Amino acid sequence: MTKVQIMSVVGSAVPAQLRERGLLACWYLMHNGEPVSGPLLSLPVAQALSQQLEHRPLNS
């Protein structure tokens, strides 16, 4: 089972394209300190994707 963690970023750490759309926070999925997803727009989306990824192997 793969351990995937959810990391949130806020403010200036949010990619410029998302800030331009008015988003002040986004989430990334991390595995062994490396991002395994692009910025996700909501915590529920990040949680759902995290559960999916925990049941399949990731290349490390």
PDB file of N, CA, C and O in Angstrom:
ATOM      1  N   MET A   1       0.844  -1.168   0.000  1.00  0.00           N
ATOM      2  CA  MET A   1       0.000   0.000   0.000  1.00  0.00           C
ATOM      3  C   MET A   1       0.894   1.237   0.000  1.00  0.00           C
ATOM      4  O   MET A   1       1.845   1.307   0.778  1.00  0.00           O
ATOM      5  N   THR A   2       0.608   2.196  -0.845  1.00  0.00           N
ATOM      6  CA  THR A   2       1.368   3.420  -0.974  1.00  0.00           C
ATOM      7  C   THR A   2       0.851   4.465  -0.001  1.00  0.00           C
ATOM      8  O   THR A   2      -0.357   4.683   0.094  1.00  0.00           O
ATOM      9  N   LYS A   3       1.759   5.114   0.726  1.00  0.00           N
ATOM     10  CA  LYS A   3       1.362   6.183   1.640  1.00  0.00           C
ATOM     11  C   LYS A   3       1.443   7.510   0.891  1.00  0.00           C
ATOM     12  O   LYS A   3       2.528   7.968   0.530  1.00  0.00           O
ATOM     13  N   VAL A   4       0.290   8.114   0.664  1.00  0.00           N
ATOM     14  CA  VAL A   4       0.185   9.398  -0.021  1.00  0.00           C
ATOM     15  C   VAL A   4      -0.281  10.424   0.995  1.00  0.00           C
ATOM     16  O   VAL A   4      -1.242  10.189   1.728  1.00  0.00           O
ATOM     17  N   GLN A   5       0.400  11.562   1.039  1.00  0.00           N
ATOM     18  CA  GLN A   5       0.016  12.625   1.959  1.00  0.00           C
ATOM     19  C   GLN A   5      -0.540  13.804   1.176  1.00  0.00           C
ATOM     20  O   GLN A   5      -0.193  14.013   0.013  1.00  0.00           O
ATOM     21  N   ILE A   6      -1.407  14.573   1.829  1.00  0.00           N
ATOM     22  CA  ILE A   6      -1.996  15.761   1.221  1.00  0.00           C
ATOM     23  C   ILE A   6      -1.295  16.981   1.805  1.00  0.00           C
ATOM     24  O   ILE A   6      -1.178  17.130   3.021  1.00  0.00           O
ATOM     25  N   MET A   7      -0.834  17.850   0.909  1.00  0.00           N
ATOM     26  CA  MET A   7      -0.187  19.084   1.329  1.00  0.00           C
ATOM     27  C   MET A   7      -1.014  20.255   0.800  1.00  0.00           C
ATOM     28  O   MET A   7      -1.387  20.281  -0.372  1.00  0.00           O
ATOM     29  N   SER A   8      -1.292  21.210   1.660  1.00  0.00           N
ATOM     30  CA  SER A   8      -2.003  22.407   1.207  1.00  0.00           C
ATOM     31  C   SER A   8      -1.024  23.564   1.099  1.00  0.00           C
ATOM     32  O   SER A   8      -0.061  23.656   1.861  1.00  0.00           O
ATOM     33  N   VAL A   9      -1.282  24.433   0.153  1.00  0.00           N
ATOM     34  CA  VAL A   9      -0.515  25.667   0.023  1.00  0.00           C
ATOM     35  C   VAL A   9      -1.498  26.828  -0.056  1.00  0.00           C
ATOM     36  O   VAL A   9      -2.610  26.682  -0.562  1.00  0.00           O
ATOM     37  N   VAL A  10      -1.074  27.978   0.448  1.00  0.00           N
ATOM     38  CA  VAL A  10      -1.940  29.157   0.460  1.00  0.00           C
ATOM     39  C   VAL A  10      -1.165  30.385  -0.004  1.00  0.00           C
ATOM     40  O   VAL A  10       0.066  30.402  -0.020  1.00  0.00           O
ATOM     41  N   GLY A  11      -1.910  31.389  -0.373  1.00  0.00           N
ATOM     42  CA  GLY A  11      -1.328  32.681  -0.722  1.00  0.00           C
ATOM     43  C   GLY A  11      -0.405  32.615  -1.919  1.00  0.00           C
ATOM     44  O   GLY A  11      -0.751  32.048  -2.956  1.00  0.00           O
ATOM     45  N   SER A  12       0.787  33.207  -1.767  1.00  0.00           N
ATOM     46  CA  SER A  12       1.709  33.311  -2.900  1.00  0.00           C
ATOM     47  C   SER A  12       2.270  31.958  -3.331  1.00  0.00           C
ATOM     48  O   SER A  12       2.865  31.867  -4.406  1.00  0.00           O
ATOM     49  N   ALA A  13       2.104  30.911  -2.536  1.00  0.00           N
ATOM     50  CA  ALA A  13       2.552  29.574  -2.923  1.00  0.00           C
ATOM     51  C   ALA A  13       1.610  28.925  -3.940  1.00  0.00           C
ATOM     52  O   ALA A  13       1.978  27.949  -4.594  1.00  0.00           O
ATOM     53  N   VAL A  14       0.411  29.459  -4.071  1.00  0.00           N
ATOM     54  CA  VAL A  14      -0.555  28.959  -5.057  1.00  0.00           C
ATOM     55  C   VAL A  14      -0.066  29.388  -6.444  1.00  0.00           C
ATOM     56  O   VAL A  14       0.336  30.538  -6.622  1.00  0.00           O
ATOM     57  N   PRO A  15      -0.093  28.485  -7.423  1.00  0.00           N
ATOM     58  CA  PRO A  15       0.349  28.865  -8.767  1.00  0.00           C
ATOM     59  C   PRO A  15      -0.399  30.108  -9.279  1.00  0.00           C
ATOM     60  O   PRO A  15      -1.591  30.287  -9.028  1.00  0.00           O
ATOM     61  N   ALA A  16       0.335  30.949  -9.998  1.00  0.00           N
ATOM     62  CA  ALA A  16      -0.207  32.232 -10.482  1.00  0.00           C
ATOM     63  C   ALA A  16      -1.508  32.050 -11.262  1.00  0.00           C
ATOM     64  O   ALA A  16      -2.431  32.849 -11.107  1.00  0.00           O
ATOM     65  N   GLN A  17      -1.598  31.010 -12.098  1.00  0.00           N
ATOM     66  CA  GLN A  17      -2.813  30.795 -12.887  1.00  0.00           C
ATOM     67  C   GLN A  17      -4.034  30.617 -11.993  1.00  0.00           C
ATOM     68  O   GLN A  17      -5.122  31.082 -12.334  1.00  0.00           O
ATOM     69  N   LEU A  18      -3.868  29.956 -10.860  1.00  0.00           N
ATOM     70  CA  LEU A  18      -4.993  29.753  -9.945  1.00  0.00           C
ATOM     71  C   LEU A  18      -5.300  31.028  -9.175  1.00  0.00           C
ATOM     72  O   LEU A  18      -6.466  31.355  -8.956  1.00  0.00           O
ATOM     73  N   ARG A  19      -4.252  31.759  -8.758  1.00  0.00           N
ATOM     74  CA  ARG A  19      -4.478  33.026  -8.057  1.00  0.00           C
ATOM     75  C   ARG A  19      -5.223  34.007  -8.948  1.00  0.00           C
ATOM     76  O   ARG A  19      -6.080  34.754  -8.476  1.00  0.00           O
ATOM     77  N   GLU A  20      -4.897  34.007 -10.235  1.00  0.00           N
ATOM     78  CA  GLU A  20      -5.586  34.885 -11.185  1.00  0.00           C
ATOM     79  C   GLU A  20      -7.070  34.552 -11.281  1.00  0.00           C
ATOM     80  O   GLU A  20      -7.883  35.415 -11.614  1.00  0.00           O
ATOM     81  N   ARG A  21      -7.419  33.313 -10.993  1.00  0.00           N
ATOM     82  CA  ARG A  21      -8.827  32.887 -10.994  1.00  0.00           C
ATOM     83  C   ARG A  21      -9.487  33.128  -9.642  1.00  0.00           C
ATOM     84  O   ARG A  21     -10.655  32.791  -9.447  1.00  0.00           O
ATOM     85  N   GLY A  22      -8.734  33.713  -8.703  1.00  0.00           N
ATOM     86  CA  GLY A  22      -9.285  34.037  -7.399  1.00  0.00           C
ATOM     87  C   GLY A  22      -9.110  32.968  -6.334  1.00  0.00           C
ATOM     88  O   GLY A  22      -9.650  33.097  -5.235  1.00  0.00           O
ATOM     89  N   LEU A  23      -8.364  31.917  -6.643  1.00  0.00           N
ATOM     90  CA  LEU A  23      -8.147  30.851  -5.657  1.00  0.00           C
ATOM     91  C   LEU A  23      -6.959  31.200  -4.769  1.00  0.00           C
ATOM     92  O   LEU A  23      -5.886  31.556  -5.257  1.00  0.00           O
ATOM     93  N   LEU A  24      -7.161  31.094  -3.484  1.00  0.00           N
ATOM     94  CA  LEU A  24      -6.115  31.445  -2.526  1.00  0.00           C
ATOM     95  C   LEU A  24      -5.507  30.226  -1.846  1.00  0.00           C
ATOM     96  O   LEU A  24      -4.635  30.365  -0.987  1.00  0.00           O
ATOM     97  N   ALA A  25      -5.958  29.037  -2.220  1.00  0.00           N
ATOM     98  CA  ALA A  25      -5.410  27.799  -1.660  1.00  0.00           C
ATOM     99  C   ALA A  25      -5.539  26.694  -2.702  1.00  0.00           C
ATOM    100  O   ALA A  25      -6.431  26.725  -3.550  1.00  0.00           O
ATOM    101  N   CYS A  26      -4.630  25.712  -2.627  1.00  0.00           N
ATOM    102  CA  CYS A  26      -4.746  24.510  -3.446  1.00  0.00           C
ATOM    103  C   CYS A  26      -4.048  23.379  -2.701  1.00  0.00           C
ATOM    104  O   CYS A  26      -3.402  23.601  -1.677  1.00  0.00           O
ATOM    105  N   TRP A  27      -4.183  22.183  -3.221  1.00  0.00           N
ATOM    106  CA  TRP A  27      -3.668  20.986  -2.560  1.00  0.00           C
ATOM    107  C   TRP A  27      -2.869  20.169  -3.544  1.00  0.00           C
ATOM    108  O   TRP A  27      -3.163  20.147  -4.739  1.00  0.00           O
ATOM    109  N   TYR A  28      -1.850  19.495  -3.031  1.00  0.00           N
ATOM    110  CA  TYR A  28      -1.019  18.576  -3.809  1.00  0.00           C
ATOM    111  C   TYR A  28      -0.981  17.244  -3.079  1.00  0.00           C
ATOM    112  O   TYR A  28      -1.098  17.199  -1.854  1.00  0.00           O
ATOM    113  N   LEU A  29      -0.819  16.171  -3.821  1.00  0.00           N
ATOM    114  CA  LEU A  29      -0.568  14.866  -3.226  1.00  0.00           C
ATOM    115  C   LEU A  29       0.932  14.634  -3.258  1.00  0.00           C
ATOM    116  O   LEU A  29       1.591  14.886  -4.267  1.00  0.00           O
ATOM    117  N   MET A  30       1.465  14.150  -2.140  1.00  0.00           N
ATOM    118  CA  MET A  30       2.899  13.949  -1.995  1.00  0.00           C
ATOM    119  C   MET A  30       3.184  12.484  -1.652  1.00  0.00           C
ATOM    120  O   MET A  30       2.415  11.833  -0.945  1.00  0.00           O
ATOM    121  N   HIS A  31       4.310  11.984  -2.172  1.00  0.00           N
ATOM    122  CA  HIS A  31       4.792  10.641  -1.838  1.00  0.00           C
ATOM    123  C   HIS A  31       6.292  10.740  -1.660  1.00  0.00           C
ATOM    124  O   HIS A  31       7.005  11.145  -2.578  1.00  0.00           O
ATOM    125  N   ASN A  32       6.774  10.374  -0.491  1.00  0.00           N
ATOM    126  CA  ASN A  32       8.208  10.470  -0.170  1.00  0.00           C
ATOM    127  C   ASN A  32       8.753  11.866  -0.429  1.00  0.00           C
ATOM    128  O   ASN A  32       9.870  12.012  -0.927  1.00  0.00           O
ATOM    129  N   GLY A  33       7.978  12.894  -0.099  1.00  0.00           N
ATOM    130  CA  GLY A  33       8.432  14.266  -0.246  1.00  0.00           C
ATOM    131  C   GLY A  33       8.378  14.831  -1.653  1.00  0.00           C
ATOM    132  O   GLY A  33       8.799  15.965  -1.880  1.00  0.00           O
ATOM    133  N   GLU A  34       7.869  14.061  -2.596  1.00  0.00           N
ATOM    134  CA  GLU A  34       7.773  14.504  -3.985  1.00  0.00           C
ATOM    135  C   GLU A  34       6.312  14.618  -4.395  1.00  0.00           C
ATOM    136  O   GLU A  34       5.504  13.763  -4.032  1.00  0.00           O
ATOM    137  N   PRO A  35       5.957  15.661  -5.148  1.00  0.00           N
ATOM    138  CA  PRO A  35       4.563  15.790  -5.600  1.00  0.00           C
ATOM    139  C   PRO A  35       4.204  14.701  -6.609  1.00  0.00           C
ATOM    140  O   PRO A  35       4.987  14.393  -7.507  1.00  0.00           O
ATOM    141  N   VAL A  36       3.020  14.125  -6.454  1.00  0.00           N
ATOM    142  CA  VAL A  36       2.535  13.119  -7.396  1.00  0.00           C
ATOM    143  C   VAL A  36       1.247  13.580  -8.067  1.00  0.00           C
ATOM    144  O   VAL A  36       0.599  12.813  -8.779  1.00  0.00           O
ATOM    145  N   SER A  37       0.878  14.848  -7.833  1.00  0.00           N
ATOM    146  CA  SER A  37      -0.260  15.438  -8.531  1.00  0.00           C
ATOM    147  C   SER A  37       0.035  16.905  -8.750  1.00  0.00           C
ATOM    148  O   SER A  37       0.865  17.503  -8.065  1.00  0.00           O
ATOM    149  N   GLY A  38      -0.654  17.464  -9.708  1.00  0.00           N
ATOM    150  CA  GLY A  38      -0.590  18.909  -9.883  1.00  0.00           C
ATOM    151  C   GLY A  38      -1.456  19.556  -8.830  1.00  0.00           C
ATOM    152  O   GLY A  38      -1.991  18.864  -7.963  1.00  0.00           O
ATOM    153  N   PRO A  39      -1.609  20.856  -8.882  1.00  0.00           N
ATOM    154  CA  PRO A  39      -2.450  21.506  -7.890  1.00  0.00           C
ATOM    155  C   PRO A  39      -3.904  21.071  -8.048  1.00  0.00           C
ATOM    156  O   PRO A  39      -4.447  21.064  -9.153  1.00  0.00           O
ATOM    157  N   LEU A  40      -4.518  20.714  -6.936  1.00  0.00           N
ATOM    158  CA  LEU A  40      -5.917  20.304  -6.924  1.00  0.00           C
ATOM    159  C   LEU A  40      -6.735  21.429  -6.305  1.00  0.00           C
ATOM    160  O   LEU A  40      -6.268  22.118  -5.398  1.00  0.00           O
ATOM    161  N   LEU A  41      -7.948  21.610  -6.796  1.00  0.00           N
ATOM    162  CA  LEU A  41      -8.729  22.784  -6.443  1.00  0.00           C
ATOM    163  C   LEU A  41      -9.532  22.675  -5.164  1.00  0.00           C
ATOM    164  O   LEU A  41     -10.061  23.677  -4.684  1.00  0.00           O
ATOM    165  N   SER A  42      -9.636  21.465  -4.594  1.00  0.00           N
ATOM    166  CA  SER A  42     -10.391  21.331  -3.342  1.00  0.00           C
ATOM    167  C   SER A  42      -9.841  20.169  -2.519  1.00  0.00           C
ATOM    168  O   SER A  42      -9.256  19.226  -3.052  1.00  0.00           O
ATOM    169  N   LEU A  43     -10.042  20.264  -1.224  1.00  0.00           N
ATOM    170  CA  LEU A  43      -9.609  19.189  -0.334  1.00  0.00           C
ATOM    171  C   LEU A  43     -10.375  17.893  -0.617  1.00  0.00           C
ATOM    172  O   LEU A  43      -9.753  16.831  -0.639  1.00  0.00           O
ATOM    173  N   PRO A  44     -11.695  17.932  -0.834  1.00  0.00           N
ATOM    174  CA  PRO A  44     -12.386  16.663  -1.139  1.00  0.00           C
ATOM    175  C   PRO A  44     -11.831  15.964  -2.387  1.00  0.00           C
ATOM    176  O   PRO A  44     -11.750  14.737  -2.423  1.00  0.00           O
ATOM    177  N   VAL A  45     -11.454  16.731  -3.395  1.00  0.00           N
ATOM    178  CA  VAL A  45     -10.862  16.131  -4.595  1.00  0.00           C
ATOM    179  C   VAL A  45      -9.520  15.494  -4.239  1.00  0.00           C
ATOM    180  O   VAL A  45      -9.222  14.383  -4.677  1.00  0.00           O
ATOM    181  N   ALA A  46      -8.711  16.198  -3.444  1.00  0.00           N
ATOM    182  CA  ALA A  46      -7.418  15.661  -3.021  1.00  0.00           C
ATOM    183  C   ALA A  46      -7.599  14.387  -2.205  1.00  0.00           C
ATOM    184  O   ALA A  46      -6.852  13.425  -2.384  1.00  0.00           O
ATOM    185  N   GLN A  47      -8.572  14.372  -1.320  1.00  0.00           N
ATOM    186  CA  GLN A  47      -8.809  13.188  -0.495  1.00  0.00           C
ATOM    187  C   GLN A  47      -9.246  11.997  -1.345  1.00  0.00           C
ATOM    188  O   GLN A  47      -8.784  10.877  -1.125  1.00  0.00           O
ATOM    189  N   ALA A  48     -10.123  12.226  -2.306  1.00  0.00           N
ATOM    190  CA  ALA A  48     -10.600  11.138  -3.168  1.00  0.00           C
ATOM    191  C   ALA A  48      -9.446  10.574  -3.997  1.00  0.00           C
ATOM    192  O   ALA A  48      -9.292   9.357  -4.099  1.00  0.00           O
ATOM    193  N   LEU A  49      -8.636  11.452  -4.588  1.00  0.00           N
ATOM    194  CA  LEU A  49      -7.512  10.985  -5.389  1.00  0.00           C
ATOM    195  C   LEU A  49      -6.486  10.272  -4.517  1.00  0.00           C
ATOM    196  O   LEU A  49      -5.892   9.282  -4.943  1.00  0.00           O
ATOM    197  N   SER A  50      -6.276  10.763  -3.310  1.00  0.00           N
ATOM    198  CA  SER A  50      -5.355  10.120  -2.375  1.00  0.00           C
ATOM    199  C   SER A  50      -5.783   8.685  -2.092  1.00  0.00           C
ATOM    200  O   SER A  50      -4.950   7.779  -2.090  1.00  0.00           O
ATOM    201  N   GLN A  51      -7.052   8.475  -1.858  1.00  0.00           N
ATOM    202  CA  GLN A  51      -7.552   7.123  -1.591  1.00  0.00           C
ATOM    203  C   GLN A  51      -7.343   6.217  -2.791  1.00  0.00           C
ATOM    204  O   GLN A  51      -7.007   5.044  -2.634  1.00  0.00           O
ATOM    205  N   GLN A  52      -7.541   6.756  -3.994  1.00  0.00           N
ATOM    206  CA  GLN A  52      -7.324   5.950  -5.196  1.00  0.00           C
ATOM    207  C   GLN A  52      -5.852   5.556  -5.331  1.00  0.00           C
ATOM    208  O   GLN A  52      -5.538   4.406  -5.637  1.00  0.00           O
ATOM    209  N   LEU A  53      -4.962   6.508  -5.103  1.00  0.00           N
ATOM    210  CA  LEU A  53      -3.543   6.243  -5.276  1.00  0.00           C
ATOM    211  C   LEU A  53      -2.974   5.327  -4.215  1.00  0.00           C
ATOM    212  O   LEU A  53      -2.002   4.620  -4.478  1.00  0.00           O
ATOM    213  N   GLU A  54      -3.547   5.318  -3.028  1.00  0.00           N
ATOM    214  CA  GLU A  54      -3.043   4.453  -1.971  1.00  0.00           C
ATOM    215  C   GLU A  54      -3.232   2.982  -2.287  1.00  0.00           C
ATOM    216  O   GLU A  54      -2.622   2.127  -1.645  1.00  0.00           O
ATOM    217  N   HIS A  55      -4.064   2.676  -3.262  1.00  0.00           N
ATOM    218  CA  HIS A  55      -4.331   1.285  -3.611  1.00  0.00           C
ATOM    219  C   HIS A  55      -3.622   0.841  -4.881  1.00  0.00           C
ATOM    220  O   HIS A  55      -3.883  -0.246  -5.398  1.00  0.00           O
ATOM    221  N   ARG A  56      -2.714   1.692  -5.388  1.00  0.00           N
ATOM    222  CA  ARG A  56      -1.918   1.253  -6.537  1.00  0.00           C
ATOM    223  C   ARG A  56      -0.474   1.717  -6.350  1.00  0.00           C
ATOM    224  O   ARG A  56      -0.217   2.728  -5.696  1.00  0.00           O
ATOM    225  N   PRO A  57       0.451   0.977  -6.925  1.00  0.00           N
ATOM    226  CA  PRO A  57       1.865   1.318  -6.742  1.00  0.00           C
ATOM    227  C   PRO A  57       2.237   2.595  -7.491  1.00  0.00           C
ATOM    228  O   PRO A  57       1.733   2.860  -8.583  1.00  0.00           O
ATOM    229  N   LEU A  58       3.122   3.375  -6.890  1.00  0.00           N
ATOM    230  CA  LEU A  58       3.670   4.570  -7.518  1.00  0.00           C
ATOM    231  C   LEU A  58       5.133   4.312  -7.811  1.00  0.00           C
ATOM    232  O   LEU A  58       5.812   3.637  -7.038  1.00  0.00           O
ATOM    233  N   ASN A  59       5.620   4.839  -8.911  1.00  0.00           N
ATOM    234  CA  ASN A  59       7.048   4.746  -9.199  1.00  0.00           C
ATOM    235  C   ASN A  59       7.784   5.731  -8.333  1.00  0.00           C
ATOM    236  O   ASN A  59       7.442   6.913  -8.309  1.00  0.00           O
ATOM    237  N   SER A  60       8.787   5.268  -7.622  1.00  0.00           N
ATOM    238  CA  SER A  60       9.559   6.154  -6.740  1.00  0.00           C
ATOM    239  C   SER A  60      10.958   6.307  -7.235  1.00  0.00           C
ATOM    240  O   SER A  60      11.756   7.015  -6.621  1.00  0.00           O
TER     241      SER A  60
END
